[in-house]
Amino acid sequence: MTEEQPRTRRRRRRKVPPGLVPLAQRAGELGMKVAALRRYVKLGTVTGDHQQVGNRIYVGQDLDVLRRRRRRGEAAPATTGRRTAARRKTAETKAPPGLVPLAQRAGELGMKVAALRRYVKLGTVTGDHQQVGNRIYVGQELDVLRRRRRRGEAAPATTGRRTAARRKTAETKVPPGLVSLAQRAGELGMKVAALRRYVKLGTVTGDHQQVGNRIYVGQDLDVLR
């Protein structure tokens, strides 16, 4: 009797697409890890042909990563990856006529982009600005009010939330014959908070009246000390 030899399963060899090589082979030629090159291929940040057959990826012999091409000073052609497509779609957003990206103007002013964006949202800037999606476009003459004040230039009216609130407070009519509590505190050589406390306690002589959050007092107001 002859012993039966165990049957060995033969692996089916996948047909390599013509003109392509396994991704691992190209990764070795580039001196990269296979996982890194696979990630770049899936993101679309590579140049050259590539094709997935089952779970394997085959690439062209001239495949390269865009980052490496940029380091060598070569031009990076357009790719079709997810991130690249999203960036291209964002770049194609039409800027309003006469306006430039906020980041560009921030660089011209020597400011951080986050700081200039905050000033624009607060309304403490001069010049046109418009938001398109998540991006903000501003006029080339846009400036921050603080910088204009430092240079001694007049600061025009703005439409920000804080500025509107201050303007509304400033437009409050002062009762006749009274002055602001801060003015009288300065004349008496006192702190504003101290004089406000005495007024609320009633330990003062003279007229006083509260309008909104502000207190107006007579010019002869004094403390009973």
PyMOL commands that set and color helices and strands:
alter all, ss='L'
color gray80, all
select helices_A, chain A and resi 23-30+34-43+66-71+82-91+102-109+113-122+145-150+161-170+181-188+192-201
alter helices_A, ss='H'
color red, helices_A
select strands_A, chain A and resi 20-22+46-47+50-53+56-60+64-65+99-101+125-126+129-132+135-139+143-144+178-180+204-205+208-211+214-218+222-223
alter strands_A, ss='S'
color yellow, strands_A
deselect
rebuild
show_as cartoon
